[in-house]
Amino acid sequence: MKTINKYITLSFFSTFLTYLFIIAFLIFLNYLYQILNTLFLHRPDLSIILNLFFHLMPSVVSLTVPITFLLSTIMCLSLLNEHRELLTLHTMGLDKTYYTKNLFLISIIIAVILMYFNAYIVPESYKNFKFIYFKQIISKPFINFQDNGVVNLENKKIFTKKVYKNNAYGIYIHNLIDGNILQTIYAKEANIRTDPQGNVILYLLEGKMNILNFQLHNEILTLSFKHYKFPVYKSEFNKFVPYNKTFREMNNKELIEEFNNSNLSKYKKLVLSEYFLRYTLSFSVIFFLFIGVLIGSIIQKNAKSLSFVASLLIILIYYFILSTSLTIIERVETLPLSFEIIGLIMNLPNFVILLICGVISIIQKVKI
């Protein structure tokens, strides 16, 4: 019986390793396409390019492993099913639990590894990638606002949810004045301009402002505004590294610190969504195993082509629900600021996969 498990495990790994490199290469090409024009324009040294690609690889692996695991599970079992090998095992009285227990163990091990990998290695690697990209390739002496980016200045921290041309949407500002007054601002929109002296002027629209005075027993003043001009003087940013730090570059410990240091609920929800996103993607391997085993045992013909189609469909559903979860956290104003609630919402894709598994199992039993 050990021979059967060994045979299935080896078949899985041969498929997994083959498609791991193929899918990783395709995802890597997508990243490369996004920076290719910049590389041609600035023509950096080969050593810098290789270093850039090296630090990009963990981000590629993070996306590749769950997708490859799903595809490999479906393809491994569907090929066995197509060759009537699964039928032979069922005739011997062996159920799915027996001959897939090694795959389940592998999925748990990979999920645990991915938890640490996504929480610490990927952010650190991506941070190094961004530093090389902006510091050694682009080196532009200005503030670079971008989607989900945090600009860290000496006494200011500016977060922008979405940036399009000269406009930012969903902007949060933390401004410490003279070490005694903390000004926190949220605005739905901001027009970004530069004055003749090189200062950056943010013309904020439709927002709220909290002013906390540490000297007056932490007295808080709350104001609403339709228009507000917020300057960032050239002297504040020209001596800093000219790239903004995103949530993606923060490890889980830094995200929790970011959460604790903020007093804006919307911003804290976005921090938590990134925090739980990493666990969601890590545990997706286990849920992909469940649905992969069910679908793989159903496919009896055209195993390779149907495995690709089924995997693609599941991945599309998964990432659509994941995108929906992020949208709910971002836009639903009445959503409570709670670790449990944000965690549940971010795990909706995994719950839906489990629900689909239940539906497939019920349909199979009805047919029997």
Helices and strands as residue ranges (DSSP letters): H 2-42, H 46-82, H 85-91, H 96-99, H 101-116, I 117-121, H 122-131, I 132-138, E 149-152, E 156-164, E 167-177, E 181-194, E 200-213, E 219-232, H 234-237, E 245-246, G 247-249, H 252-261, H 265-298, H 303-331, H 339-346, H 348-367
